[in-house]
Amino acid sequence: AEWLWIDMNVDEAGRLLFSCINTKVDKRKDVTGGIGIENVKKRLELLFNKHYSLDINETHDQFKVKLELKNEK
């Protein structure tokens, strides 16, 4: 069975916290060579400089992503 879990909130410090976990449908990379994640990392760096953290983990049957956008006050 395929599923997707998403959680997004803003904590008391004003940080946006995003988590996503989903099942892996196909174990092969896409036909473009799997450049999507690298593009996301480059865009985050351009837009947020060092004011973010991105953690991506892959198990045999799941992808887990945690993104934190820090408040720049």
mmJSON file of the N, C-alpha and C atoms, coordinates in Angstrom:
{"data_MODEL":{"atom_site":{
"group_PDB":["ATOM","ATOM","ATOM","ATOM","ATOM","ATOM","ATOM","ATOM","ATOM","ATOM","ATOM","ATOM","ATOM","ATOM","ATOM","ATOM","ATOM","ATOM","ATOM","ATOM","ATOM","ATOM","ATOM","ATOM","ATOM","ATOM","ATOM","ATOM","ATOM","ATOM","ATOM","ATOM","ATOM","ATOM","ATOM","ATOM","ATOM","ATOM","ATOM","ATOM","ATOM","ATOM","ATOM","ATOM","ATOM","ATOM","ATOM","ATOM","ATOM","ATOM","ATOM","ATOM","ATOM","ATOM","ATOM","ATOM","ATOM","ATOM","ATOM","ATOM","ATOM","ATOM","ATOM","ATOM","ATOM","ATOM","ATOM","ATOM","ATOM","ATOM","ATOM","ATOM","ATOM","ATOM","ATOM","ATOM","ATOM","ATOM","ATOM","ATOM","ATOM","ATOM","ATOM","ATOM","ATOM","ATOM","ATOM","ATOM","ATOM","ATOM","ATOM","ATOM","ATOM","ATOM","ATOM","ATOM","ATOM","ATOM","ATOM","ATOM","ATOM","ATOM","ATOM","ATOM","ATOM","ATOM","ATOM","ATOM","ATOM","ATOM","ATOM","ATOM","ATOM","ATOM","ATOM","ATOM","ATOM","ATOM","ATOM","ATOM","ATOM","ATOM","ATOM","ATOM","ATOM","ATOM","ATOM","ATOM","ATOM","ATOM","ATOM","ATOM","ATOM","ATOM","ATOM","ATOM","ATOM","ATOM","ATOM","ATOM","ATOM","ATOM","ATOM","ATOM","ATOM","ATOM","ATOM","ATOM","ATOM","ATOM","ATOM","ATOM","ATOM","ATOM","ATOM","ATOM","ATOM","ATOM","ATOM","ATOM","ATOM","ATOM","ATOM","ATOM","ATOM","ATOM","ATOM","ATOM","ATOM","ATOM","ATOM","ATOM","ATOM","ATOM","ATOM","ATOM","ATOM","ATOM","ATOM","ATOM","ATOM","ATOM","ATOM","ATOM","ATOM","ATOM","ATOM","ATOM","ATOM","ATOM","ATOM","ATOM","ATOM","ATOM","ATOM","ATOM","ATOM","ATOM","ATOM","ATOM","ATOM","ATOM","ATOM","ATOM","ATOM","ATOM","ATOM","ATOM","ATOM","ATOM","ATOM","ATOM","ATOM","ATOM","ATOM","ATOM","ATOM","ATOM","ATOM"],
"id":[1,2,3,4,5,6,7,8,9,10,11,12,13,14,15,16,17,18,19,20,21,22,23,24,25,26,27,28,29,30,31,32,33,34,35,36,37,38,39,40,41,42,43,44,45,46,47,48,49,50,51,52,53,54,55,56,57,58,59,60,61,62,63,64,65,66,67,68,69,70,71,72,73,74,75,76,77,78,79,80,81,82,83,84,85,86,87,88,89,90,91,92,93,94,95,96,97,98,99,100,101,102,103,104,105,106,107,108,109,110,111,112,113,114,115,116,117,118,119,120,121,122,123,124,125,126,127,128,129,130,131,132,133,134,135,136,137,138,139,140,141,142,143,144,145,146,147,148,149,150,151,152,153,154,155,156,157,158,159,160,161,162,163,164,165,166,167,168,169,170,171,172,173,174,175,176,177,178,179,180,181,182,183,184,185,186,187,188,189,190,191,192,193,194,195,196,197,198,199,200,201,202,203,204,205,206,207,208,209,210,211,212,213,214,215,216,217,218,219],
"type_symbol":["N","C","C","N","C","C","N","C","C","N","C","C","N","C","C","N","C","C","N","C","C","N","C","C","N","C","C","N","C","C","N","C","C","N","C","C","N","C","C","N","C","C","N","C","C","N","C","C","N","C","C","N","C","C","N","C","C","N","C","C","N","C","C","N","C","C","N","C","C","N","C","C","N","C","C","N","C","C","N","C","C","N","C","C","N","C","C","N","C","C","N","C","C","N","C","C","N","C","C","N","C","C","N","C","C","N","C","C","N","C","C","N","C","C","N","C","C","N","C","C","N","C","C","N","C","C","N","C","C","N","C","C","N","C","C","N","C","C","N","C","C","N","C","C","N","C","C","N","C","C","N","C","C","N","C","C","N","C","C","N","C","C","N","C","C","N","C","C","N","C","C","N","C","C","N","C","C","N","C","C","N","C","C","N","C","C","N","C","C","N","C","C","N","C","C","N","C","C","N","C","C","N","C","C","N","C","C","N","C","C","N","C","C","N","C","C","N","C","C"],
"label_atom_id":["N","CA","C","N","CA","C","N","CA","C","N","CA","C","N","CA","C","N","CA","C","N","CA","C","N","CA","C","N","CA","C","N","CA","C","N","CA","C","N","CA","C","N","CA","C","N","CA","C","N","CA","C","N","CA","C","N","CA","C","N","CA","C","N","CA","C","N","CA","C","N","CA","C","N","CA","C","N","CA","C","N","CA","C","N","CA","C","N","CA","C","N","CA","C","N","CA","C","N","CA","C","N","CA","C","N","CA","C","N","CA","C","N","CA","C","N","CA","C","N","CA","C","N","CA","C","N","CA","C","N","CA","C","N","CA","C","N","CA","C","N","CA","C","N","CA","C","N","CA","C","N","CA","C","N","CA","C","N","CA","C","N","CA","C","N","CA","C","N","CA","C","N","CA","C","N","CA","C","N","CA","C","N","CA","C","N","CA","C","N","CA","C","N","CA","C","N","CA","C","N","CA","C","N","CA","C","N","CA","C","N","CA","C","N","CA","C","N","CA","C","N","CA","C","N","CA","C","N","CA","C","N","CA","C","N","CA","C","N","CA","C","N","CA","C","N","CA","C","N","CA","C","N","CA","C"],
"label_alt_id":[null,null,null,null,null,null,null,null,null,null,null,null,null,null,null,null,null,null,null,null,null,null,null,null,null,null,null,null,null,null,null,null,null,null,null,null,null,null,null,null,null,null,null,null,null,null,null,null,null,null,null,null,null,null,null,null,null,null,null,null,null,null,null,null,null,null,null,null,null,null,null,null,null,null,null,null,null,null,null,null,null,null,null,null,null,null,null,null,null,null,null,null,null,null,null,null,null,null,null,null,null,null,null,null,null,null,null,null,null,null,null,null,null,null,null,null,null,null,null,null,null,null,null,null,null,null,null,null,null,null,null,null,null,null,null,null,null,null,null,null,null,null,null,null,null,null,null,null,null,null,null,null,null,null,null,null,null,null,null,null,null,null,null,null,null,null,null,null,null,null,null,null,null,null,null,null,null,null,null,null,null,null,null,null,null,null,null,null,null,null,null,null,null,null,null,null,null,null,null,null,null,null,null,null,null,null,null,null,null,null,null,null,null,null,null,null,null,null,null],
"label_comp_id":["ALA","ALA","ALA","GLU","GLU","GLU","TRP","TRP","TRP","LEU","LEU","LEU","TRP","TRP","TRP","ILE","ILE","ILE","ASP","ASP","ASP","MET","MET","MET","ASN","ASN","ASN","VAL","VAL","VAL","ASP","ASP","ASP","GLU","GLU","GLU","ALA","ALA","ALA","GLY","GLY","GLY","ARG","ARG","ARG","LEU","LEU","LEU","LEU","LEU","LEU","PHE","PHE","PHE","SER","SER","SER","CYS","CYS","CYS","ILE","ILE","ILE","ASN","ASN","ASN","THR","THR","THR","LYS","LYS","LYS","VAL","VAL","VAL","ASP","ASP","ASP","LYS","LYS","LYS","ARG","ARG","ARG","LYS","LYS","LYS","ASP","ASP","ASP","VAL","VAL","VAL","THR","THR","THR","GLY","GLY","GLY","GLY","GLY","GLY","ILE","ILE","ILE","GLY","GLY","GLY","ILE","ILE","ILE","GLU","GLU","GLU","ASN","ASN","ASN","VAL","VAL","VAL","LYS","LYS","LYS","LYS","LYS","LYS","ARG","ARG","ARG","LEU","LEU","LEU","GLU","GLU","GLU","LEU","LEU","LEU","LEU","LEU","LEU","PHE","PHE","PHE","ASN","ASN","ASN","LYS","LYS","LYS","HIS","HIS","HIS","TYR","TYR","TYR","SER","SER","SER","LEU","LEU","LEU","ASP","ASP","ASP","ILE","ILE","ILE","ASN","ASN","ASN","GLU","GLU","GLU","THR","THR","THR","HIS","HIS","HIS","ASP","ASP","ASP","GLN","GLN","GLN","PHE","PHE","PHE","LYS","LYS","LYS","VAL","VAL","VAL","LYS","LYS","LYS","LEU","LEU","LEU","GLU","GLU","GLU","LEU","LEU","LEU","LYS","LYS","LYS","ASN","ASN","ASN","GLU","GLU","GLU","LYS","LYS","LYS"],
"label_asym_id":["A","A","A","A","A","A","A","A","A","A","A","A","A","A","A","A","A","A","A","A","A","A","A","A","A","A","A","A","A","A","A","A","A","A","A","A","A","A","A","A","A","A","A","A","A","A","A","A","A","A","A","A","A","A","A","A","A","A","A","A","A","A","A","A","A","A","A","A","A","A","A","A","A","A","A","A","A","A","A","A","A","A","A","A","A","A","A","A","A","A","A","A","A","A","A","A","A","A","A","A","A","A","A","A","A","A","A","A","A","A","A","A","A","A","A","A","A","A","A","A","A","A","A","A","A","A","A","A","A","A","A","A","A","A","A","A","A","A","A","A","A","A","A","A","A","A","A","A","A","A","A","A","A","A","A","A","A","A","A","A","A","A","A","A","A","A","A","A","A","A","A","A","A","A","A","A","A","A","A","A","A","A","A","A","A","A","A","A","A","A","A","A","A","A","A","A","A","A","A","A","A","A","A","A","A","A","A","A","A","A","A","A","A","A","A","A","A","A","A"],
"label_entity_id":["1","1","1","1","1","1","1","1","1","1","1","1","1","1","1","1","1","1","1","1","1","1","1","1","1","1","1","1","1","1","1","1","1","1","1","1","1","1","1","1","1","1","1","1","1","1","1","1","1","1","1","1","1","1","1","1","1","1","1","1","1","1","1","1","1","1","1","1","1","1","1","1","1","1","1","1","1","1","1","1","1","1","1","1","1","1","1","1","1","1","1","1","1","1","1","1","1","1","1","1","1","1","1","1","1","1","1","1","1","1","1","1","1","1","1","1","1","1","1","1","1","1","1","1","1","1","1","1","1","1","1","1","1","1","1","1","1","1","1","1","1","1","1","1","1","1","1","1","1","1","1","1","1","1","1","1","1","1","1","1","1","1","1","1","1","1","1","1","1","1","1","1","1","1","1","1","1","1","1","1","1","1","1","1","1","1","1","1","1","1","1","1","1","1","1","1","1","1","1","1","1","1","1","1","1","1","1","1","1","1","1","1","1","1","1","1","1","1","1"],
"label_seq_id":[1,1,1,2,2,2,3,3,3,4,4,4,5,5,5,6,6,6,7,7,7,8,8,8,9,9,9,10,10,10,11,11,11,12,12,12,13,13,13,14,14,14,15,15,15,16,16,16,17,17,17,18,18,18,19,19,19,20,20,20,21,21,21,22,22,22,23,23,23,24,24,24,25,25,25,26,26,26,27,27,27,28,28,28,29,29,29,30,30,30,31,31,31,32,32,32,33,33,33,34,34,34,35,35,35,36,36,36,37,37,37,38,38,38,39,39,39,40,40,40,41,41,41,42,42,42,43,43,43,44,44,44,45,45,45,46,46,46,47,47,47,48,48,48,49,49,49,50,50,50,51,51,51,52,52,52,53,53,53,54,54,54,55,55,55,56,56,56,57,57,57,58,58,58,59,59,59,60,60,60,61,61,61,62,62,62,63,63,63,64,64,64,65,65,65,66,66,66,67,67,67,68,68,68,69,69,69,70,70,70,71,71,71,72,72,72,73,73,73],
"pdbx_PDB_ins_code":[null,null,null,null,null,null,null,null,null,null,null,null,null,null,null,null,null,null,null,null,null,null,null,null,null,null,null,null,null,null,null,null,null,null,null,null,null,null,null,null,null,null,null,null,null,null,null,null,null,null,null,null,null,null,null,null,null,null,null,null,null,null,null,null,null,null,null,null,null,null,null,null,null,null,null,null,null,null,null,null,null,null,null,null,null,null,null,null,null,null,null,null,null,null,null,null,null,null,null,null,null,null,null,null,null,null,null,null,null,null,null,null,null,null,null,null,null,null,null,null,null,null,null,null,null,null,null,null,null,null,null,null,null,null,null,null,null,null,null,null,null,null,null,null,null,null,null,null,null,null,null,null,null,null,null,null,null,null,null,null,null,null,null,null,null,null,null,null,null,null,null,null,null,null,null,null,null,null,null,null,null,null,null,null,null,null,null,null,null,null,null,null,null,null,null,null,null,null,null,null,null,null,null,null,null,null,null,null,null,null,null,null,null,null,null,null,null,null,null],
"Cartn_x":[0.842,0.0,0.883,0.494,1.232,0.587,1.42,0.885,1.846,1.317,2.08,1.654,2.616,2.346,3.076,2.345,2.924,2.553,3.523,3.291,4.014,3.328,3.947,3.395,4.303,3.874,4.956,4.609,5.543,5.701,6.945,7.163,7.193,7.396,7.363,8.485,9.543,10.645,10.409,9.288,8.978,9.586,10.119,10.694,9.595,9.643,8.737,9.338,8.587,9.042,8.168,8.8,8.084,8.666,7.798,8.216,7.335,7.941,7.209,7.813,6.952,7.383,6.464,7.053,6.233,6.875,6.043,6.539,7.252,8.222,8.927,8.138,7.758,6.971,7.881,8.915,9.836,11.242,12.033,13.365,14.388,14.009,14.924,14.835,15.945,15.924,15.18,14.702,13.97,14.897,14.313,15.09,16.007,15.803,16.665,17.932,18.093,19.32,19.223,18.037,17.867,18.414,18.243,18.8,17.839,16.623,15.622,16.062,16.602,17.023,18.175,19.109,20.222,19.715,18.72,18.135,17.457,16.755,16.106,17.153,18.242,19.311,19.914,20.14,20.699,19.741,18.451,17.463,17.362,17.379,17.337,18.536,19.704,20.914,20.814,20.308,20.16,19.135,18.02,16.936,17.133,17.739,17.794,19.202,20.221,21.612,21.801,22.222,22.437,21.258,20.12,18.968,17.976,18.487,17.627,18.424,17.692,18.328,17.439,18.064,17.36,17.991,17.145,17.61,16.772,17.423,16.736,17.308,16.423,16.834,16.016,16.661,15.995,16.238,15.166,15.287,14.89,14.822,14.491,13.08,12.17,10.794,10.205,11.007,10.479,11.478,10.941,11.71,11.246,12.18,11.849,12.569,11.817,12.374,11.978,12.956,12.699,13.345,12.539,13.012,12.676,13.652,13.45,13.908,12.992,13.312,13.351,14.522,14.723,14.258,13.758,13.329,14.561,14.566,15.749,15.677,14.929,14.816,16.133],
"Cartn_y":[-1.191,0.0,1.249,2.209,3.472,4.483,5.333,6.367,7.539,8.663,9.902,10.57,10.98,11.688,13.023,14.12,15.462,16.185,16.874,17.696,19.017,20.125,21.438,22.334,23.036,23.978,25.017,26.023,27.073,26.97,26.868,26.739,28.109,28.115,29.358,30.322,29.837,30.699,31.249,30.885,31.373,30.561,29.384,28.519,27.697,27.593,26.729,25.33,24.36,22.973,22.132,21.441,20.627,19.225,18.222,16.822,16.091,15.177,14.377,12.978,11.98,10.589,9.917,9.192,8.469,7.144,6.257,4.964,5.129,4.282,4.268,3.399,3.991,3.266,2.529,3.213,2.637,2.858,1.858,1.957,2.567,2.847,3.449,4.963,5.64,7.094,7.459,8.705,9.115,9.179,9.294,9.231,10.432,11.516,12.689,12.537,11.434,11.196,11.545,11.822,12.088,13.435,14.48,15.79,16.656,16.176,16.969,17.41,16.515,16.846,17.844,17.677,18.633,20.016,20.092,21.386,22.04,21.25,21.779,22.339,21.624,22.089,23.398,23.514,24.752,25.921,25.689,26.759,27.205,26.249,26.6,27.462,27.093,27.86,29.269,29.403,30.728,31.589,30.985,31.75,32.012,31.052,31.147,31.163,31.097,31.088,30.021,30.372,29.388,29.309,29.909,29.98,28.849,27.663,26.498,25.238,24.153,22.84,21.865,20.945,19.94,18.59,17.653,16.307,15.323,14.536,13.559,12.184,11.261,9.894,8.938,7.864,6.853,5.494,4.742,3.36,2.471,1.186,0.28,0.495,1.099,1.267,2.665,3.633,4.965,6.064,7.256,8.49,9.359,9.968,10.87,12.195,13.291,14.621,15.512,16.232,17.245,18.541,19.589,20.9,21.899,22.714,23.775,25.081,26.042,27.392,28.278,28.851,29.62,31.057,31.581,32.964,33.863,34.852,35.711,37.014,37.049,38.285,38.707],
"Cartn_z":[0.0,0.0,0.0,-0.793,-0.863,0.074,0.694,1.57,1.633,2.129,2.266,3.558,4.386,5.638,5.578,5.836,5.805,7.089,7.665,8.848,8.647,8.914,8.777,9.878,10.564,11.586,11.816,12.58,12.974,14.479,14.956,16.396,17.071,18.367,19.154,18.788,18.163,17.724,16.312,15.691,14.359,13.235,13.546,12.515,11.854,10.538,9.806,9.802,10.276,10.343,9.427,8.486,7.515,7.546,7.638,7.581,6.594,5.871,4.896,4.891,4.956,4.861,3.845,2.909,1.941,1.576,1.081,0.639,-0.693,-0.911,-2.192,-3.151,-4.28,-5.271,-6.235,-6.697,-7.68,-7.161,-7.102,-6.53,-7.484,-8.745,-9.711,-9.652,-9.941,-10.083,-11.349,-11.391,-12.586,-13.798,-14.987,-16.221,-16.408,-15.645,-15.762,-14.941,-14.233,-13.492,-12.026,-11.51,-10.096,-9.654,-10.46,-10.118,-9.307,-9.058,-8.353,-6.972,-6.187,-4.821,-4.844,-5.759,-5.857,-6.231,-7.116,-7.471,-6.268,-5.471,-4.261,-3.305,-3.105,-2.206,-2.698,-4.007,-4.56,-4.386,-4.605,-4.439,-2.983,-2.056,-0.637,-0.253,-0.742,-0.438,-1.009,-2.231,-2.84,-2.109,-1.714,-1.099,0.387,1.112,2.569,3.139,2.284,2.707,3.78,4.962,6.033,7.001,6.648,7.549,7.301,7.053,6.852,7.188,7.392,7.461,6.706,6.014,5.23,5.529,5.929,6.244,5.432,4.591,3.754,4.061,4.428,4.717,3.878,3.465,2.653,3.28,3.49,3.933,2.756,2.984,1.881,1.345,2.141,1.673,1.894,2.402,2.698,2.371,2.067,2.014,3.174,3.893,4.994,4.764,4.797,4.582,5.749,6.31,7.333,6.868,6.81,6.388,7.472,7.85,8.831,8.212,8.147,7.678,8.902,9.176,10.401,10.251,11.352,11.403,11.36,10.488,10.304,11.084,12.173,12.969,13.554],
"occupancy":[1.0,1.0,1.0,1.0,1.0,1.0,1.0,1.0,1.0,1.0,1.0,1.0,1.0,1.0,1.0,1.0,1.0,1.0,1.0,1.0,1.0,1.0,1.0,1.0,1.0,1.0,1.0,1.0,1.0,1.0,1.0,1.0,1.0,1.0,1.0,1.0,1.0,1.0,1.0,1.0,1.0,1.0,1.0,1.0,1.0,1.0,1.0,1.0,1.0,1.0,1.0,1.0,1.0,1.0,1.0,1.0,1.0,1.0,1.0,1.0,1.0,1.0,1.0,1.0,1.0,1.0,1.0,1.0,1.0,1.0,1.0,1.0,1.0,1.0,1.0,1.0,1.0,1.0,1.0,1.0,1.0,1.0,1.0,1.0,1.0,1.0,1.0,1.0,1.0,1.0,1.0,1.0,1.0,1.0,1.0,1.0,1.0,1.0,1.0,1.0,1.0,1.0,1.0,1.0,1.0,1.0,1.0,1.0,1.0,1.0,1.0,1.0,1.0,1.0,1.0,1.0,1.0,1.0,1.0,1.0,1.0,1.0,1.0,1.0,1.0,1.0,1.0,1.0,1.0,1.0,1.0,1.0,1.0,1.0,1.0,1.0,1.0,1.0,1.0,1.0,1.0,1.0,1.0,1.0,1.0,1.0,1.0,1.0,1.0,1.0,1.0,1.0,1.0,1.0,1.0,1.0,1.0,1.0,1.0,1.0,1.0,1.0,1.0,1.0,1.0,1.0,1.0,1.0,1.0,1.0,1.0,1.0,1.0,1.0,1.0,1.0,1.0,1.0,1.0,1.0,1.0,1.0,1.0,1.0,1.0,1.0,1.0,1.0,1.0,1.0,1.0,1.0,1.0,1.0,1.0,1.0,1.0,1.0,1.0,1.0,1.0,1.0,1.0,1.0,1.0,1.0,1.0,1.0,1.0,1.0,1.0,1.0,1.0,1.0,1.0,1.0,1.0,1.0,1.0],
"B_iso_or_equiv":[0.0,0.0,0.0,0.0,0.0,0.0,0.0,0.0,0.0,0.0,0.0,0.0,0.0,0.0,0.0,0.0,0.0,0.0,0.0,0.0,0.0,0.0,0.0,0.0,0.0,0.0,0.0,0.0,0.0,0.0,0.0,0.0,0.0,0.0,0.0,0.0,0.0,0.0,0.0,0.0,0.0,0.0,0.0,0.0,0.0,0.0,0.0,0.0,0.0,0.0,0.0,0.0,0.0,0.0,0.0,0.0,0.0,0.0,0.0,0.0,0.0,0.0,0.0,0.0,0.0,0.0,0.0,0.0,0.0,0.0,0.0,0.0,0.0,0.0,0.0,0.0,0.0,0.0,0.0,0.0,0.0,0.0,0.0,0.0,0.0,0.0,0.0,0.0,0.0,0.0,0.0,0.0,0.0,0.0,0.0,0.0,0.0,0.0,0.0,0.0,0.0,0.0,0.0,0.0,0.0,0.0,0.0,0.0,0.0,0.0,0.0,0.0,0.0,0.0,0.0,0.0,0.0,0.0,0.0,0.0,0.0,0.0,0.0,0.0,0.0,0.0,0.0,0.0,0.0,0.0,0.0,0.0,0.0,0.0,0.0,0.0,0.0,0.0,0.0,0.0,0.0,0.0,0.0,0.0,0.0,0.0,0.0,0.0,0.0,0.0,0.0,0.0,0.0,0.0,0.0,0.0,0.0,0.0,0.0,0.0,0.0,0.0,0.0,0.0,0.0,0.0,0.0,0.0,0.0,0.0,0.0,0.0,0.0,0.0,0.0,0.0,0.0,0.0,0.0,0.0,0.0,0.0,0.0,0.0,0.0,0.0,0.0,0.0,0.0,0.0,0.0,0.0,0.0,0.0,0.0,0.0,0.0,0.0,0.0,0.0,0.0,0.0,0.0,0.0,0.0,0.0,0.0,0.0,0.0,0.0,0.0,0.0,0.0,0.0,0.0,0.0,0.0,0.0,0.0],
"pdbx_formal_charge":[null,null,null,null,null,null,null,null,null,null,null,null,null,null,null,null,null,null,null,null,null,null,null,null,null,null,null,null,null,null,null,null,null,null,null,null,null,null,null,null,null,null,null,null,null,null,null,null,null,null,null,null,null,null,null,null,null,null,null,null,null,null,null,null,null,null,null,null,null,null,null,null,null,null,null,null,null,null,null,null,null,null,null,null,null,null,null,null,null,null,null,null,null,null,null,null,null,null,null,null,null,null,null,null,null,null,null,null,null,null,null,null,null,null,null,null,null,null,null,null,null,null,null,null,null,null,null,null,null,null,null,null,null,null,null,null,null,null,null,null,null,null,null,null,null,null,null,null,null,null,null,null,null,null,null,null,null,null,null,null,null,null,null,null,null,null,null,null,null,null,null,null,null,null,null,null,null,null,null,null,null,null,null,null,null,null,null,null,null,null,null,null,null,null,null,null,null,null,null,null,null,null,null,null,null,null,null,null,null,null,null,null,null,null,null,null,null,null,null],
"auth_seq_id":[1,1,1,2,2,2,3,3,3,4,4,4,5,5,5,6,6,6,7,7,7,8,8,8,9,9,9,10,10,10,11,11,11,12,12,12,13,13,13,14,14,14,15,15,15,16,16,16,17,17,17,18,18,18,19,19,19,20,20,20,21,21,21,22,22,22,23,23,23,24,24,24,25,25,25,26,26,26,27,27,27,28,28,28,29,29,29,30,30,30,31,31,31,32,32,32,33,33,33,34,34,34,35,35,35,36,36,36,37,37,37,38,38,38,39,39,39,40,40,40,41,41,41,42,42,42,43,43,43,44,44,44,45,45,45,46,46,46,47,47,47,48,48,48,49,49,49,50,50,50,51,51,51,52,52,52,53,53,53,54,54,54,55,55,55,56,56,56,57,57,57,58,58,58,59,59,59,60,60,60,61,61,61,62,62,62,63,63,63,64,64,64,65,65,65,66,66,66,67,67,67,68,68,68,69,69,69,70,70,70,71,71,71,72,72,72,73,73,73],
"auth_comp_id":["ALA","ALA","ALA","GLU","GLU","GLU","TRP","TRP","TRP","LEU","LEU","LEU","TRP","TRP","TRP","ILE","ILE","ILE","ASP","ASP","ASP","MET","MET","MET","ASN","ASN","ASN","VAL","VAL","VAL","ASP","ASP","ASP","GLU","GLU","GLU","ALA","ALA","ALA","GLY","GLY","GLY","ARG","ARG","ARG","LEU","LEU","LEU","LEU","LEU","LEU","PHE","PHE","PHE","SER","SER","SER","CYS","CYS","CYS","ILE","ILE","ILE","ASN","ASN","ASN","THR","THR","THR","LYS","LYS","LYS","VAL","VAL","VAL","ASP","ASP","ASP","LYS","LYS","LYS","ARG","ARG","ARG","LYS","LYS","LYS","ASP","ASP","ASP","VAL","VAL","VAL","THR","THR","THR","GLY","GLY","GLY","GLY","GLY","GLY","ILE","ILE","ILE","GLY","GLY","GLY","ILE","ILE","ILE","GLU","GLU","GLU","ASN","ASN","ASN","VAL","VAL","VAL","LYS","LYS","LYS","LYS","LYS","LYS","ARG","ARG","ARG","LEU","LEU","LEU","GLU","GLU","GLU","LEU","LEU","LEU","LEU","LEU","LEU","PHE","PHE","PHE","ASN","ASN","ASN","LYS","LYS","LYS","HIS","HIS","HIS","TYR","TYR","TYR","SER","SER","SER","LEU","LEU","LEU","ASP","ASP","ASP","ILE","ILE","ILE","ASN","ASN","ASN","GLU","GLU","GLU","THR","THR","THR","HIS","HIS","HIS","ASP","ASP","ASP","GLN","GLN","GLN","PHE","PHE","PHE","LYS","LYS","LYS","VAL","VAL","VAL","LYS","LYS","LYS","LEU","LEU","LEU","GLU","GLU","GLU","LEU","LEU","LEU","LYS","LYS","LYS","ASN","ASN","ASN","GLU","GLU","GLU","LYS","LYS","LYS"],
"auth_asym_id":["A","A","A","A","A","A","A","A","A","A","A","A","A","A","A","A","A","A","A","A","A","A","A","A","A","A","A","A","A","A","A","A","A","A","A","A","A","A","A","A","A","A","A","A","A","A","A","A","A","A","A","A","A","A","A","A","A","A","A","A","A","A","A","A","A","A","A","A","A","A","A","A","A","A","A","A","A","A","A","A","A","A","A","A","A","A","A","A","A","A","A","A","A","A","A","A","A","A","A","A","A","A","A","A","A","A","A","A","A","A","A","A","A","A","A","A","A","A","A","A","A","A","A","A","A","A","A","A","A","A","A","A","A","A","A","A","A","A","A","A","A","A","A","A","A","A","A","A","A","A","A","A","A","A","A","A","A","A","A","A","A","A","A","A","A","A","A","A","A","A","A","A","A","A","A","A","A","A","A","A","A","A","A","A","A","A","A","A","A","A","A","A","A","A","A","A","A","A","A","A","A","A","A","A","A","A","A","A","A","A","A","A","A","A","A","A","A","A","A"],
"auth_atom_id":["N","CA","C","N","CA","C","N","CA","C","N","CA","C","N","CA","C","N","CA","C","N","CA","C","N","CA","C","N","CA","C","N","CA","C","N","CA","C","N","CA","C","N","CA","C","N","CA","C","N","CA","C","N","CA","C","N","CA","C","N","CA","C","N","CA","C","N","CA","C","N","CA","C","N","CA","C","N","CA","C","N","CA","C","N","CA","C","N","CA","C","N","CA","C","N","CA","C","N","CA","C","N","CA","C","N","CA","C","N","CA","C","N","CA","C","N","CA","C","N","CA","C","N","CA","C","N","CA","C","N","CA","C","N","CA","C","N","CA","C","N","CA","C","N","CA","C","N","CA","C","N","CA","C","N","CA","C","N","CA","C","N","CA","C","N","CA","C","N","CA","C","N","CA","C","N","CA","C","N","CA","C","N","CA","C","N","CA","C","N","CA","C","N","CA","C","N","CA","C","N","CA","C","N","CA","C","N","CA","C","N","CA","C","N","CA","C","N","CA","C","N","CA","C","N","CA","C","N","CA","C","N","CA","C","N","CA","C","N","CA","C","N","CA","C","N","CA","C","N","CA","C","N","CA","C"],
"pdbx_PDB_model_num":[1,1,1,1,1,1,1,1,1,1,1,1,1,1,1,1,1,1,1,1,1,1,1,1,1,1,1,1,1,1,1,1,1,1,1,1,1,1,1,1,1,1,1,1,1,1,1,1,1,1,1,1,1,1,1,1,1,1,1,1,1,1,1,1,1,1,1,1,1,1,1,1,1,1,1,1,1,1,1,1,1,1,1,1,1,1,1,1,1,1,1,1,1,1,1,1,1,1,1,1,1,1,1,1,1,1,1,1,1,1,1,1,1,1,1,1,1,1,1,1,1,1,1,1,1,1,1,1,1,1,1,1,1,1,1,1,1,1,1,1,1,1,1,1,1,1,1,1,1,1,1,1,1,1,1,1,1,1,1,1,1,1,1,1,1,1,1,1,1,1,1,1,1,1,1,1,1,1,1,1,1,1,1,1,1,1,1,1,1,1,1,1,1,1,1,1,1,1,1,1,1,1,1,1,1,1,1,1,1,1,1,1,1,1,1,1,1,1,1]
}}}
